Amino acid sequence: MHPYQEYIEKLENELNKNIKDIIHEYYIIQDEGPSVTARELGIPRKAVLHFIYEYNLRPLKHQNIKKKVTISLGNLQAALQSSQELPQSHER
């Protein structure tokens, strides 16, 4: 029997999804951390961490973080470039 079987059954019955999809939804899609995911689902943080490791979701989370950083850096570079292209007013 799975160490967190009671939480699996509870969540799968309440949300009509399998536990991997539930954890993926909160941890990856909604980009919540383990503590918030646990609070939202009403289960212990330790159980959430167990599922994250069991379903190997950490690499996917880190991949999403890298994408966000890359997008943010691209936006920052574009903003800096466009601000340099604006005509400068000369106030005295």
N, C-alpha and C positions, 0 to 999 in steps of 0.2 A: 504494500500500500504506500502511496505517495505521502511524504511527511506533511504536506499541506493539503491533503485530500478534501478536508471539510471546507476550506476556502475555495478550492477549485469548484466543488459542487455548488456552493453558495453563489459564487459569481456567475458561473455558466448558466445556472437556472434563472438568476435575476436578469442577466443581460442577453441571454440567448445567443451567446458566442462562446467559442472555446477560449480557454484561459490564455493561450498564446496571443490570440487576436486582441483580447482585452488589455493585456499588459502592453502590447505593441501600440495600441491606440493611445493609451495614456502616456507611456514613456517615450515613444518615438513621435507619433503624429501630433499630440498635444504638447510635446516637448516638456513634460513634467519630470521632476526628479523623483527618486524613490520615496521620499517622505511625503510629498504631495500626492503621488500616486496611491500610496498606502492610505492616506487620509481620505481621499476621494472614494476609494473602493471599500473603506471600512475594514481593512485587514492590517496585520502588523507589517512594519517596514521590512523586517527580517524575511517575511514571506515574499514581498515584492522583490527584494534583492535575490532571493533564491530563484525566482522565475526569470529575472533578468539574466542571471548566469546560466540557468538551465536552457534557455532559448537563445543564448549567445547574442543578446541585444546590445551589449556595450559597444562592440565595434560599429554597429549601425548608428548608434547615438553619436559616437565620435566622428563618424563620417558626416553626419548632419551638421555638427558643430563646425567642421572644416568648411563645408559648403557655405554656411552662414558667414563665416569670417571672410571667405573669398568674395562673396557678394558684397559684404560691407566695405571691404577694401576697394573693390571696384567702384562702388558708389562714391566713396570718399575721393578717389582719384578723379572721377568724372566731375564731382563738385568743385574740386580744386582747379581742375583744368578750365571749367566754364567760368569760374570766378576770375581767372587770369585773363580770359578773353574779353571780359567786360571793360568798356572804356572807363578809365579812372577820371573822376571829376577833381578838378584842382580848386580846392577851397582855400581862401586866404583869411 
